[in-house]
Amino acid sequence: MKRLELRNVRAYYRLLIGNREADVRAVDGVNLEIRKGEILGLVGESGCGKSTLAKVMLMNINPPLFFKGGTIILYTRSGNSLEISKLNREKLKKDVWGKHVAIIPQEAMSALMPTLKIKRIAYDVLRSHNPDISLDETVSLLTKRLKELGLPDYVVDRYPFELSGGMAQRTVIAISTLLNPEILVVDEPTSALDVSTQKLVIKTLWSLAAKGIIDSMVFITHDISVVRQIADRIAVMYAGKIVEVAPTEDIIFDPQHPYTRGLIDSIISLEPEVRKRGLRYIPGQPPNLINPPQGCRFVDRCPFAKDICRKKEPPLIKINNDRLVACWLHVKG
């Protein structure tokens, strides 16, 4: 069963270069589904469009980012389907954000108003959905959620600057899930944390799904070694496109797209075979998304590029029961 479905979704940044406007095709023809009960990892190099796709999943679109087309359908617990790509911002704020889809931004501290106590921040969030809720009711709900996520009661009366980075991140998670949304989108939640705190945050996120607080999660990161610890499936993004989707262990041990293979080979590891061959990297640079290549966007960096790769964009095709790849190496005929 699906929770969120993206069909041919496009979102571009409009820039002014000299005296002319140009579009940066940050999300360009993305097809993806998030299933009920799964944690989907979204990985790729910095600048590939991951964070932009996170905004698009919520339809949180503000200039210079513009939604250019496609369909985004939310499937709720009640069995209804909602085409959120057709809703205006006011409707999204009232009926979708927080209730059905929530996001944990990259910088937890910037998501918390520094001059307000945590309980007041949570109160303002809940009042936007239920104007009649009291501060006491908010404190009760927040304290319960903090306990569920292994945080102490006293957090409700603290200011954000009184919390460590890891505690602040987990507090944002608690506030964002107070309404038990079906889908939680988490953008680079561990990038600024030390290894031991990363483990705590990952454990916190995993417990949200294990306890049924949320149905599904999208975990966005550039670090495959982190996403491997939590994701059921991984979607690989490159230059605004999804190039491979598969179960996590299949991505790790049997990558089918040349870009995915390059990502896996570039992971720093203490495994003897990795230490023996040394660290590898993907040569070249990602394409200019104002004027991307006509065919495959990875063509200039790919060791297996063929003539057709420069002429036609490869379709995202199913190559077995649960794997999608966009590469001409896997297109028969």
C-alpha positions in Angstrom: 0.0 0.0 0.0 1.3 3.5 -0.9 1.3 6.5 1.3 2.7 9.1 -1.1 3.1 8.9 -4.9 5.0 11.3 -7.2 4.4 11.1 -10.9 6.6 13.0 -13.3 7.2 15.8 -10.8 9.2 18.8 -11.8 10.3 21.8 -9.8 12.8 24.4 -11.0 14.6 27.4 -9.5 14.2 30.6 -11.5 17.4 32.6 -11.7 18.3 35.9 -13.2 21.6 35.6 -15.2 22.6 39.0 -16.6 19.4 40.3 -18.3 17.7 36.9 -18.9 15.9 34.4 -16.7 17.1 30.7 -16.5 15.6 27.6 -14.9 17.7 25.3 -12.8 16.0 21.9 -13.2 16.6 20.7 -9.6 13.7 18.1 -9.7 13.1 17.0 -13.2 10.6 14.2 -14.0 10.8 12.3 -10.7 8.6 9.2 -10.3 8.7 7.7 -6.8 6.4 6.1 -4.3 6.7 5.9 -0.5 5.0 2.7 0.9 3.1 2.2 4.1 5.3 0.9 6.9 8.7 1.6 5.2 11.6 3.9 5.7 12.9 5.0 2.3 16.4 6.4 2.1 17.1 9.1 -0.5 20.8 9.5 -1.3 23.0 11.3 -3.7 25.8 13.9 -3.9 25.3 17.4 -2.5 23.4 19.5 -5.1 21.6 16.6 -6.7 18.1 17.8 -5.7 17.4 15.8 -2.5 16.4 18.8 -0.3 14.4 20.3 -3.1 12.6 17.0 -3.5 11.8 17.1 0.3 10.1 20.5 -0.2 8.2 19.2 -3.2 6.9 16.2 -1.3 5.1 18.7 1.0 4.4 21.2 -1.8 6.3 23.7 0.3 7.1 25.8 -2.7 8.4 29.4 -2.5 10.2 31.5 -5.1 12.7 31.2 -6.5 11.5 27.6 -6.5 8.5 27.0 -8.8 6.4 23.8 -9.2 6.5 23.1 -13.0 4.2 20.0 -13.2 3.5 16.5 -12.3 1.2 14.9 -9.7 1.7 14.2 -6.0 -0.9 12.0 -4.3 -1.2 11.4 -0.6 -3.0 8.3 0.7 -4.3 8.8 4.2 -4.9 6.3 7.0 -8.7 6.8 6.5 -8.4 5.4 3.0 -8.8 8.7 1.1 -6.5 10.0 -1.6 -5.6 13.6 -1.8 -3.9 15.2 -4.7 -1.8 17.7 -2.8 -0.1 19.1 -5.9 -3.4 20.9 -6.6 -3.9 22.5 -3.2 -3.1 26.1 -2.4 -0.7 27.0 0.4 -3.5 27.9 2.9 -5.1 24.5 2.4 -1.8 22.7 2.8 -1.0 24.5 6.1 -4.5 23.7 7.4 -5.1 20.2 6.3 -1.9 18.5 5.3 1.3 19.8 7.0 1.8 18.3 10.4 -1.4 16.3 10.2 -0.5 14.0 7.3 3.1 14.9 6.2 5.7 16.5 8.4 9.4 17.5 7.9 12.4 17.6 10.1 14.7 20.3 8.5 18.5 20.1 8.2 19.3 22.5 11.1 17.3 21.6 14.2 18.3 24.7 16.1 17.2 27.0 13.3 13.7 25.3 13.5 13.3 26.3 17.1 12.6 30.0 18.1 15.4 30.8 20.5 13.4 33.2 22.6 10.5 30.7 23.3 10.5 27.8 25.7 10.0 24.4 24.0 6.4 24.1 25.4 5.5 27.4 23.8 6.9 26.4 20.5 4.8 23.2 20.6 1.8 25.2 21.7 2.1 27.5 18.7 2.4 24.5 16.4 -0.7 22.8 17.8 -2.8 26.0 17.9 -2.4 26.3 14.1 -4.4 23.1 13.8 -6.6 23.4 16.9 -7.2 27.0 18.1 -9.0 25.7 21.2 -6.1 23.6 22.6 -4.7 24.9 26.0 -1.1 25.2 27.1 -1.7 22.5 29.7 -3.0 20.1 27.1 0.0 20.9 24.9 2.4 20.2 27.8 0.7 16.9 28.5 0.9 15.8 24.9 4.5 17.0 24.5 5.7 15.4 27.8 4.2 12.0 26.7 5.9 12.3 23.3 9.2 13.2 24.8 9.1 10.2 27.1 8.3 8.0 24.1 11.4 9.3 22.4 13.6 8.9 25.5 13.8 12.6 26.4 13.4 13.9 30.0 10.4 15.9 31.1 12.3 19.0 31.9 12.9 19.7 28.2 9.4 21.3 28.0 10.6 24.2 30.2 13.9 24.7 28.5 14.9 27.3 25.8 16.4 25.8 22.6 19.9 27.2 23.5 19.8 25.2 26.7 19.7 21.9 24.7 22.6 20.1 23.1 22.6 19.6 19.3 21.4 16.0 19.6 18.7 16.9 22.2 17.5 19.8 20.1 17.3 17.5 17.0 15.2 14.9 19.0 13.0 17.7 20.4 12.2 18.9 16.9 11.3 15.3 16.0 9.0 15.2 19.0 7.2 18.5 18.1 6.9 17.6 14.4 5.2 14.3 15.2 2.7 15.5 17.9 -0.2 15.0 15.4 1.1 11.5 14.3 1.5 12.2 10.6 1.4 9.3 8.1 4.7 10.5 6.6 7.8 12.0 8.1 10.4 13.6 5.8 13.8 13.9 7.5 16.4 16.0 5.8 20.1 15.3 6.7 19.2 14.7 10.4 22.7 13.5 11.4 25.0 15.7 9.3 26.2 18.0 12.1 26.3 15.4 14.9 29.1 13.3 16.3 28.9 9.5 15.8 27.4 8.7 19.2 24.7 11.3 18.9 23.9 10.2 15.3 23.2 6.8 16.8 20.7 8.3 19.3 18.9 10.3 16.6 18.7 7.2 14.3 17.3 5.2 17.2 14.8 7.9 17.9 13.6 8.0 14.3 13.4 4.2 14.1 11.3 4.1 17.3 8.7 6.5 15.7 8.0 3.8 13.1 8.3 0.9 15.5 5.7 2.4 17.8 3.3 3.3 15.0 3.6 7.1 15.6 4.2 7.5 11.9 3.5 5.1 9.0 6.4 5.9 6.7 9.6 7.9 6.6 11.8 9.5 3.9 15.4 9.7 5.3 17.5 12.1 3.2 21.3 11.9 3.4 24.4 11.9 1.4 25.9 9.3 3.7 25.0 5.7 2.6 26.7 4.2 5.7 24.1 6.1 7.8 21.1 5.4 5.7 21.9 1.7 5.7 21.3 1.5 9.4 17.6 2.5 9.1 16.2 2.3 5.5 14.2 -0.6 4.1 14.7 0.7 0.5 17.0 3.3 -1.0 16.3 5.7 -3.9 19.4 7.1 -5.6 19.2 10.7 -7.0 21.5 12.3 -9.5 21.2 15.7 -11.2 17.4 16.0 -10.5 16.6 12.5 -11.5 15.9 9.2 -9.7 18.4 6.7 -11.2 17.9 3.6 -9.1 15.5 2.3 -6.4 15.9 -1.0 -4.6 15.9 -2.7 -1.2 18.8 -1.4 0.9 21.0 -4.5 0.9 20.6 -4.8 -2.9 21.8 -1.3 -3.3 24.8 -1.9 -1.0 25.9 -5.3 -2.4 24.7 -5.3 -5.9 24.3 -1.7 -7.3 23.0 -1.7 -10.9 23.4 1.9 -12.0 27.0 3.1 -12.7 26.4 6.1 -10.5 25.2 4.0 -7.6 28.3 1.8 -8.0 30.5 4.9 -7.8 28.8 6.0 -4.6 29.2 2.6 -3.0 32.9 2.4 -4.0 33.6 5.9 -2.6 32.5 4.9 0.9 35.3 5.0 3.5 35.4 1.6 5.1 37.7 -0.5 7.4 36.9 -3.6 5.4 40.1 -5.4 4.3 39.2 -5.5 0.6 38.4 -1.7 0.6 41.6 -0.9 2.4 43.5 -3.0 -0.1 42.1 -1.4 -3.2 42.1 2.1 -1.7 39.6 4.9 -1.9 37.8 5.4 -5.2 35.9 8.4 -6.5 33.6 9.4 -9.3 35.6 11.4 -11.9 34.2 14.7 -13.3 31.5 17.0 -12.1 27.7 16.8 -12.2 26.1 18.5 -15.2 24.9 22.1 -15.4 21.1 21.8 -14.6 20.4 25.0 -16.5 21.4 23.2 -19.6 21.6 19.5 -18.9 22.7 16.9 -21.4 20.2 15.7 -24.0 20.5 12.0 -23.0 21.6 10.5 -19.7 22.8 13.1 -17.2 25.5 10.8 -16.0 26.9 10.2 -19.5 30.1 12.4 -19.2 31.1 10.6 -15.9 30.1 7.0 -16.9 32.7 4.4 -17.8 30.1 2.4 -19.8 28.5 5.2 -21.8 27.3 4.3 -25.3 26.1 6.4 -28.3 22.4 6.1 -27.2 23.3 7.5 -23.8 24.2 10.9 -25.4 21.0 11.0 -27.5 18.1 9.7 -25.4 17.3 9.8 -21.7 17.0 6.3 -20.2 13.6 5.4 -18.8 13.2 4.3 -15.2 12.4 0.6 -15.7 11.7 -2.4 -13.5 14.4 -5.0 -13.8 13.1 -7.4 -11.2 10.3 -7.6 -8.7 11.5 -4.7 -6.5 14.2 -2.8 -8.4 14.0 0.2 -10.7 17.0 1.5 -12.8 17.3 4.3 -15.3 20.2 3.1 -17.5 20.5 2.0 -21.1 22.7 -1.0 -19.9 19.4 -2.6 -18.7 17.1 -1.8 -21.6 16.7 -4.7 -23.8 16.5 -4.5 -27.6 
